[in-house]
Amino acid sequence: MARSRSSPDVQPESAPPSSTFRSVKKECRPAVQSSFLPSSRRTLTRVIGKARETAGRRASPPSFSRCATYYHMPIVQSNRGPQAARRTRTGEAVRPAHAEGDGSRTGCPQGGGSMKTIRGNGVGGPGWMARREVLKAGGFGALGLVLAAATRNGASAEDAVPSLANIKANLSALKYGEFNPNYVAAWPLTIARAKGYFENVGLADVELILSDSYIPGLIGGSLDLAHGDTSSFLSAAEKSGTPIKVVSILRQSEWWIMGVRKGIEKPEDLKGARISGGSLDGRNTWVQKEIVRRLGLDPEKDVQFVPSSGGSDNRMAALINGTLDAASVFPRHRAGIEDAGGKFIYEQLTAAPQEAIGAMGAWLEKNEKTAYAWALAELRARQWLFDPAHKDEAYAIVRKFGYDVPPSFEAQYEVELQQLSPDGGFESAAVMDTFLTQLGESGEVPAGIDWRKHMELKYVWAAQEALGLPKRPASL
């Protein structure tokens, strides 16, 4: 199964509500204007809410009946408390009509949906372009020419690393960009905050800012670290020459699943079938074609691939109503598909370092102690999360931070953890080579990309050593 966000699917997502709101503005601005990047004056409206747990105040979510209309996601979180906002389908962040937030698209099965920006114009600047289209167009080239002269590459990932026994960050506050509004993506961060791991290393204020424009945010300095697609970081760095560095892997695996409607029992029944993975040029479609091949059919002759919008939840609905014969879906869709008489005709967990945490090389050089401190605190949180004894508390923590996680999602605990990296690393350089070869075939990264020069794993490796974990990957 392909990536949970960029494809443009989102894993079970639920955004934190908050009880008190005030509006401020946050700019994620690149260093120079560019016709193929979002405007340098892109303004992200953030509706900030501070939890008033001691006063016992917790807002109840409003109800919206039209699933296709609203997306509910956290625009900001910080150590000061959960903060939330609502984003319309056009990608415009707006203040909620009420002082309450909502955990997901209300009324939609298990959340889901896309944050892809599709509106015509940004605030005070040129037209927007979807992130994938920016990268395919070689969009960061001009920006890279400017920045390459002004910044230096970070140190080699093979450099010696210091002991982290008494590491303290040189910064007390850190801005963290997040492109995915689901609770799983934020799990390590919320745990590190709740358990005091960030405070222990001197990071008193870690602020989460939800934005699709996390790469311009890093480049322009509005963000310090960001979680996003591995392909986006690598492609932007490769095409522009800008020293964007991958410092950790968050999701190291992906589910390859083909769900089918009622009446399809065996691969031969798929001949002539209408299959969708979302956009025709995305990784989901590439994965579905590979599944067709593994089922013994020719994806170019025996079946028809059709585009679809609205993410994996919409594809599940299309299977149930018979509009599609087969589609790319997630483990959480099994019950709905099987209840309608369909099934998963193919499912496999595949090694794929699909989502990463990135930073600018210049920021890492200037704030090396903060980078080491962040890695140690964040990996401590992941290790804690992976202990089954902490399952109930782990869900309680994300709910405390405002994420609306239905009890039924708890059955997905092990499934979700199977996709996450427990230590910030990935299986091996060979796995990354294979993954990026596949992305090159689907056009998401330049063919033959030299990914090693865009990796800076010394922070993760030092944290792994400090926590008594094996070095992973063992080498690049």
C-alpha positions as CSV (number, residue, x, y, z in Angstrom):
1,M,0.0,0.0,0.0
2,A,1.3,3.4,-0.8
3,R,2.0,6.4,1.3
4,S,-0.6,7.6,3.8
5,R,-0.5,11.3,2.8
6,S,1.1,12.2,-0.5
7,S,-0.7,9.8,-2.6
8,P,-2.9,11.7,-1.5
9,D,-4.2,9.3,1.1
10,V,-4.2,9.9,4.8
11,Q,-4.1,7.1,7.4
12,P,-6.9,7.2,10.1
13,E,-6.8,10.9,10.8
14,S,-8.1,13.0,13.6
15,A,-7.3,16.5,14.5
16,P,-7.2,18.0,17.9
17,P,-9.9,20.3,19.0
18,S,-9.2,23.0,21.5
19,S,-11.2,24.9,24.1
20,T,-10.1,28.5,23.7
21,F,-9.1,30.2,20.5
22,R,-7.3,33.3,19.3
23,S,-6.2,34.0,15.8
24,V,-2.6,34.7,14.7
25,K,-0.8,34.5,11.4
26,K,2.2,32.4,10.6
27,E,4.3,32.9,7.4
28,C,6.2,30.0,5.8
29,R,8.2,32.0,3.3
30,P,10.9,30.9,0.9
31,A,13.9,33.1,0.6
32,V,13.0,34.4,-2.9
33,Q,9.9,34.7,-5.0
34,S,9.3,32.1,-7.6
35,S,6.6,31.5,-10.2
36,F,6.5,27.8,-9.4
37,L,6.5,28.0,-5.6
38,P,3.8,29.2,-3.3
39,S,4.0,33.0,-2.8
40,S,6.6,34.1,-0.3
41,R,3.7,35.8,1.4
42,R,1.8,32.7,1.9
43,T,0.0,33.2,5.2
44,L,-1.1,30.3,7.3
45,T,-3.9,31.3,9.6
46,R,-3.4,29.5,12.8
47,V,-6.2,29.2,15.4
48,I,-4.5,28.7,18.7
49,G,-6.1,27.2,21.6
50,K,-4.7,26.5,25.1
51,A,-6.0,23.5,27.0
52,R,-7.6,24.5,30.3
53,E,-7.5,21.1,31.9
54,T,-7.1,22.4,35.4
55,A,-10.4,24.3,34.9
56,G,-12.0,21.2,33.5
57,R,-12.9,23.0,30.3
58,R,-13.1,20.8,27.2
59,A,-15.0,21.8,24.1
60,S,-17.3,19.4,22.4
61,P,-16.9,19.0,18.6
62,P,-19.5,20.5,16.2
63,S,-21.2,18.2,13.7
64,F,-21.0,18.5,10.0
65,S,-22.9,16.2,7.8
66,R,-21.2,16.7,4.4
67,C,-18.0,14.7,4.3
68,A,-16.8,16.3,1.1
69,T,-17.0,19.8,2.5
70,Y,-14.8,20.1,5.6
71,Y,-11.4,18.8,6.7
72,H,-10.5,19.2,10.3
73,M,-6.9,19.2,11.3
74,P,-4.5,20.7,13.8
75,I,-2.8,23.8,12.5
76,V,-0.7,24.3,15.5
77,Q,0.3,22.4,18.6
78,S,2.9,23.4,21.2
79,N,4.1,22.4,24.6
80,R,1.6,25.0,25.8
81,G,-1.4,22.9,24.8
82,P,-3.4,21.5,21.8
83,Q,-4.4,24.0,19.1
84,A,-6.7,23.5,16.2
85,A,-8.3,24.9,13.1
86,R,-10.4,23.9,10.2
87,R,-9.3,23.8,6.6
88,T,-11.7,23.9,3.8
89,R,-11.5,21.5,0.8
90,T,-9.7,24.3,-1.1
91,G,-6.9,24.2,1.4
92,E,-7.7,27.6,3.0
93,A,-7.2,27.6,6.7
94,V,-10.1,29.3,8.4
95,R,-11.2,29.9,12.0
96,P,-13.8,27.4,13.1
97,A,-17.3,28.8,13.3
98,H,-17.5,27.7,16.9
99,A,-14.8,27.6,19.6
100,E,-14.8,23.8,19.2
101,G,-12.7,21.6,17.0
102,D,-13.3,18.3,15.4
103,G,-11.2,15.2,15.3
104,S,-11.6,14.4,11.6
105,R,-14.0,15.0,8.8
106,T,-17.2,14.5,10.8
107,G,-19.4,11.7,9.4
108,C,-16.7,10.3,7.2
109,P,-15.6,6.7,7.9
110,Q,-12.3,6.7,9.8
111,G,-11.2,10.2,8.7
112,G,-9.1,10.2,5.6
113,G,-8.9,12.8,2.9
114,S,-6.4,15.0,1.2
115,M,-4.8,18.3,2.2
116,K,-3.6,19.0,-1.3
117,T,-3.9,22.7,-2.1
118,I,-6.1,23.3,-5.1
119,R,-7.3,26.9,-4.9
120,G,-6.3,29.4,-7.5
121,N,-4.3,32.1,-5.8
122,G,-2.3,32.5,-2.6
123,V,-2.3,35.6,-0.4
124,G,-0.5,38.3,-2.2
125,G,1.3,36.1,-4.7
126,P,1.2,33.9,-7.8
127,G,-1.0,30.9,-8.3
128,W,-0.6,27.7,-6.2
129,M,0.7,24.5,-7.6
130,A,0.3,21.1,-5.9
131,R,3.5,19.9,-4.2
132,R,3.9,16.8,-6.5
133,E,3.5,19.0,-9.6
134,V,6.1,21.4,-8.3
135,L,8.6,18.6,-7.8
136,K,7.9,17.0,-11.2
137,A,8.4,20.3,-12.9
138,G,11.8,20.6,-11.3
139,G,10.3,23.4,-9.4
140,F,13.0,24.2,-6.9
141,G,15.7,24.9,-9.4
142,A,15.8,28.7,-9.4
143,L,15.4,28.8,-5.7
144,G,18.3,26.4,-5.3
145,L,20.6,28.5,-7.4
146,V,20.2,31.4,-5.0
147,L,20.5,29.3,-1.8
148,A,23.3,27.1,-2.9
149,A,25.7,30.1,-2.9
150,A,24.5,31.2,0.5
151,T,24.5,27.9,2.4
152,R,26.9,25.0,2.9
153,N,26.2,21.3,2.9
154,G,25.9,19.7,6.3
155,A,28.6,17.3,7.7
156,S,28.9,13.8,6.4
157,A,26.5,11.3,7.8
158,E,29.6,9.1,8.6
159,D,31.1,11.8,11.0
160,A,31.8,10.8,14.5
161,V,29.0,11.6,16.9
162,P,29.2,12.9,20.5
163,S,27.9,11.2,23.6
164,L,24.3,12.3,24.4
165,A,24.4,11.5,28.1
166,N,24.0,15.1,29.1
167,I,22.9,16.7,25.8
168,K,21.1,20.0,26.1
169,A,19.6,21.9,23.1
170,N,21.1,25.3,22.3
171,L,17.6,26.4,21.5
172,S,14.7,26.4,23.9
173,A,11.9,26.7,21.3
174,L,11.5,24.7,18.0
175,K,9.1,25.0,15.1
176,Y,8.1,21.6,13.7
177,G,6.2,21.4,10.4
178,E,3.7,18.6,9.9
179,F,2.0,17.7,6.6
180,N,-0.2,15.0,7.9
181,P,-3.1,15.6,10.3
182,N,-3.5,12.1,11.6
183,Y,-2.8,11.1,15.2
184,V,-0.3,8.5,14.2
185,A,2.0,11.0,12.5
186,A,1.9,13.1,15.7
187,W,2.2,10.2,18.1
188,P,6.0,10.4,18.9
189,L,5.8,14.2,19.3
190,T,2.8,14.2,21.6
191,I,4.3,11.4,23.7
192,A,7.6,13.3,23.9
193,R,5.8,16.3,25.1
194,A,3.5,14.5,27.6
195,K,6.3,12.4,29.1
196,G,8.7,15.5,29.4
197,Y,11.3,14.1,27.0
198,F,11.7,17.4,25.2
199,E,11.9,19.4,28.4
200,N,14.6,17.0,29.7
201,V,16.9,18.0,26.8
202,G,16.1,21.8,27.1
203,L,13.4,22.1,24.5
204,A,10.7,23.9,26.5
205,D,8.5,24.9,23.6
206,V,8.0,22.6,20.6
207,E,5.4,24.0,18.3
208,L,3.7,21.9,15.6
209,I,2.6,23.8,12.5
210,L,0.4,22.0,10.0
211,S,1.4,23.0,6.4
212,D,1.7,21.4,2.9
213,S,4.4,24.0,2.3
214,Y,6.9,22.5,4.6
215,I,9.8,22.7,2.2
216,P,9.4,26.4,1.5
217,G,9.0,26.8,5.3
218,L,12.3,25.1,5.9
219,I,14.1,27.0,3.3
220,G,12.7,30.4,4.4
221,G,13.3,29.6,8.1
222,S,9.7,29.6,9.2
223,L,10.2,25.9,10.2
224,D,13.2,24.3,11.9
225,L,12.3,20.6,11.3
226,A,9.5,19.1,9.3
227,H,7.8,15.8,8.7
228,G,6.9,15.0,5.1
229,D,7.4,12.6,2.2
230,T,10.9,11.3,1.8
231,S,10.5,11.8,-2.0
232,S,9.7,15.5,-1.5
233,F,12.8,16.2,0.6
234,L,15.1,14.2,-1.8
235,S,13.6,15.5,-5.0
236,A,13.7,19.1,-3.9
237,A,17.3,18.8,-2.7
238,E,18.4,16.9,-5.9
239,K,16.8,19.3,-8.4
240,S,17.8,22.5,-6.7
241,G,21.1,21.8,-5.1
242,T,19.7,23.2,-1.9
243,P,21.1,21.5,1.2
244,I,17.8,20.0,2.5
245,K,18.7,17.0,4.7
246,V,16.8,14.0,5.7
247,V,17.6,13.5,9.4
248,S,15.2,10.7,10.4
249,I,12.7,8.3,8.9
250,L,9.2,8.2,10.4
251,R,7.3,5.6,8.3
252,Q,9.6,2.8,7.1
253,S,7.0,0.5,5.5
254,E,3.8,0.7,3.5
255,W,0.8,-1.5,2.9
256,W,0.3,-2.8,-0.7
257,I,-3.5,-3.6,-0.6
258,M,-6.0,-4.1,-3.4
259,G,-9.6,-4.2,-2.2
260,V,-12.3,-5.6,-4.5
261,R,-16.0,-5.3,-4.7
262,K,-18.6,-8.0,-4.1
263,G,-18.5,-10.7,-6.9
264,I,-14.7,-10.6,-7.5
265,E,-13.3,-13.8,-5.9
266,K,-10.1,-14.6,-7.8
267,P,-7.6,-12.7,-10.0
268,E,-9.2,-13.9,-13.2
269,D,-12.3,-12.0,-12.2
270,L,-10.4,-8.8,-12.6
271,K,-10.1,-9.0,-16.4
272,G,-11.7,-5.9,-17.8
273,A,-12.0,-4.4,-14.3
274,R,-11.9,-0.7,-13.5
275,I,-9.2,0.0,-10.9
276,S,-8.1,3.2,-9.2
277,G,-5.3,4.3,-7.0
278,G,-6.2,8.0,-7.1
279,S,-4.2,10.0,-9.5
280,L,-2.9,8.1,-12.5
281,D,0.6,9.3,-12.1
282,G,0.9,8.7,-8.3
283,R,2.6,6.0,-6.4
284,N,-0.7,4.3,-5.4
285,T,-1.5,3.7,-9.1
286,W,2.1,2.4,-9.6
287,V,1.6,0.0,-6.7
288,Q,-1.7,-1.2,-8.0
289,K,-0.2,-2.0,-11.4
290,E,2.5,-4.0,-9.6
291,I,-0.2,-5.9,-7.7
292,V,-2.0,-6.7,-11.0
293,R,1.3,-8.1,-12.4
294,R,1.8,-10.2,-9.2
295,L,-1.8,-11.6,-9.7
296,G,-0.7,-12.8,-13.2
297,L,-2.4,-10.1,-15.3
298,D,-1.2,-7.4,-17.6
299,P,-1.9,-4.0,-16.1
300,E,-1.8,-2.4,-19.6
301,K,-4.1,-4.9,-21.4
302,D,-6.2,-6.8,-18.9
303,V,-7.6,-4.0,-16.8
304,Q,-8.4,-0.3,-17.0
305,F,-6.9,2.2,-14.6
306,V,-9.1,5.2,-13.9
307,P,-8.5,8.4,-11.8
308,S,-10.4,9.2,-8.7
309,S,-10.4,11.9,-6.1
310,G,-11.1,12.2,-2.4
311,G,-8.6,9.7,-1.1
312,S,-8.9,6.1,0.0
313,D,-12.2,6.5,1.9
314,N,-13.9,7.6,-1.4
315,R,-12.3,4.6,-3.1
316,M,-13.8,2.3,-0.5
317,A,-17.2,3.8,-1.0
318,A,-16.8,3.3,-4.8
319,L,-16.1,-0.3,-4.2
320,I,-19.1,-0.7,-2.0
321,N,-21.4,1.0,-4.5
322,G,-19.9,-0.8,-7.5
323,T,-18.5,2.2,-9.3
324,L,-15.0,0.6,-9.0
325,D,-14.1,-3.0,-9.3
326,A,-10.8,-2.8,-7.4
327,A,-8.9,0.0,-5.6
328,S,-6.0,1.0,-3.4
329,V,-7.2,1.0,0.2
330,F,-5.8,0.7,3.8
331,P,-6.1,-1.9,6.5
332,R,-8.8,0.2,8.2
333,H,-11.1,-0.3,5.3
334,R,-11.3,-4.1,5.6
335,A,-14.4,-4.1,7.8
336,G,-16.4,-1.8,5.5
337,I,-15.5,-3.7,2.4
338,E,-16.1,-7.1,3.8
339,D,-19.4,-6.0,5.3
340,A,-20.4,-5.1,1.7
341,G,-19.4,-8.6,0.4
342,G,-16.0,-7.5,-0.9
343,K,-12.5,-8.4,0.3
344,F,-8.8,-7.8,0.2
345,I,-7.6,-9.8,-2.8
346,Y,-4.0,-8.8,-2.1
347,E,-2.2,-7.3,0.9
348,Q,1.4,-7.2,1.8
349,L,3.5,-5.0,4.1
350,T,6.5,-3.7,2.1
351,A,9.7,-2.1,3.2
352,A,9.5,1.5,2.0
353,P,11.1,4.5,3.9
354,Q,8.3,6.6,2.7
355,E,8.1,9.5,5.2
356,A,10.9,11.4,6.8
357,I,11.9,14.3,9.0
358,G,14.0,17.0,7.2
359,A,15.9,20.1,8.0
360,M,18.2,22.6,6.3
361,G,21.9,21.9,6.3
362,A,22.7,25.4,7.5
363,W,20.2,25.1,10.4
364,L,21.8,21.8,11.5
365,E,25.3,23.3,11.5
366,K,24.2,26.2,13.6
367,N,22.0,24.2,16.0
368,E,23.8,20.9,16.2
369,K,23.1,20.4,19.9
370,T,19.4,21.0,19.3
371,A,19.4,18.4,16.5
372,Y,21.0,15.8,18.7
373,A,18.6,16.7,21.6
374,W,15.6,16.5,19.3
375,A,16.6,13.1,18.0
376,L,17.2,11.7,21.5
377,A,13.8,12.9,22.9
378,E,11.9,11.9,19.8
379,L,13.4,8.4,19.7
380,R,12.7,7.9,23.4
381,A,9.1,8.6,22.6
382,R,9.0,6.1,19.8
383,Q,10.6,3.4,22.0
384,W,8.0,4.1,24.6
385,L,5.2,3.9,22.1
386,F,6.4,0.5,20.8
387,D,6.1,-1.1,24.2
388,P,2.7,-2.9,24.2
389,A,2.3,-2.2,27.9
390,H,1.9,1.4,27.0
391,K,-0.9,1.0,24.5
392,D,-3.7,2.3,26.6
393,E,-1.7,5.3,27.8
394,A,-0.5,6.0,24.3
395,Y,-4.1,6.5,23.1
396,A,-4.9,8.4,26.3
397,I,-2.1,10.9,25.5
398,V,-3.3,11.7,21.9
399,R,-6.8,12.1,23.2
400,K,-5.6,14.4,26.0
401,F,-3.9,16.5,23.3
402,G,-7.3,16.7,21.6
403,Y,-7.2,14.0,18.9
404,D,-10.6,12.4,18.5
405,V,-9.6,8.7,18.2
406,P,-12.6,6.3,18.1
407,P,-12.2,3.2,20.2
408,S,-12.3,1.1,17.1
409,F,-9.0,2.6,16.0
410,E,-7.3,0.9,18.9
411,A,-7.6,-2.4,17.1
412,Q,-5.2,-0.9,14.5
413,Y,-2.4,-0.4,17.1
414,E,-0.1,-3.1,15.8
415,V,-1.0,-2.4,12.2
416,E,0.0,1.3,12.6
417,L,3.2,0.5,14.4
418,Q,4.2,-1.9,11.6
419,Q,4.6,1.1,9.4
420,L,6.5,3.3,11.8
421,S,10.3,3.2,12.3
422,P,10.9,2.5,16.0
423,D,14.4,4.1,15.9
424,G,14.4,6.8,13.2
425,G,16.3,4.5,10.8
426,F,15.4,2.1,8.0
427,E,16.3,-1.4,7.1
428,S,19.2,-0.9,4.8
429,A,20.7,1.1,2.0
430,A,19.5,-1.6,-0.5
431,V,15.9,-1.0,0.7
432,M,16.2,2.8,0.0
433,D,17.8,2.1,-3.4
434,T,14.8,-0.1,-4.3
435,F,12.3,2.4,-3.0
436,L,13.8,5.3,-4.9
437,T,14.1,3.3,-8.1
438,Q,10.4,2.7,-7.9
439,L,9.7,6.4,-7.2
440,G,11.9,7.2,-10.2
441,E,9.7,5.0,-12.4
442,S,6.6,6.8,-11.2
443,G,8.3,10.2,-11.7
444,E,8.2,11.3,-8.1
445,V,12.0,11.7,-7.9
446,P,14.7,12.1,-10.6
447,A,15.8,8.8,-12.0
448,G,19.1,7.7,-10.6
449,I,19.0,10.2,-7.7
450,D,22.0,10.2,-5.4
451,W,20.0,10.0,-2.1
452,R,23.0,9.5,0.1
453,K,24.3,13.0,-0.2
454,H,20.9,14.3,1.0
455,M,20.9,12.1,4.2
456,E,22.3,13.3,7.6
457,L,21.7,10.4,10.0
458,K,24.4,11.1,12.6
459,Y,21.8,12.5,14.9
460,V,19.6,9.4,14.8
461,W,22.6,7.2,15.0
462,A,23.8,9.0,18.2
463,A,20.4,8.7,19.7
464,Q,20.2,5.0,18.9
465,E,23.6,4.5,20.6
466,A,22.5,6.5,23.6
467,L,19.4,4.4,24.0
468,G,21.2,1.1,23.6
469,L,19.8,0.3,20.1
470,P,21.6,-1.2,17.2
471,K,22.8,1.2,14.5
472,R,20.2,1.3,11.7
473,P,20.8,1.4,8.9
474,A,24.3,0.0,9.6
475,S,25.7,2.1,6.8
476,L,24.7,4.1,3.8
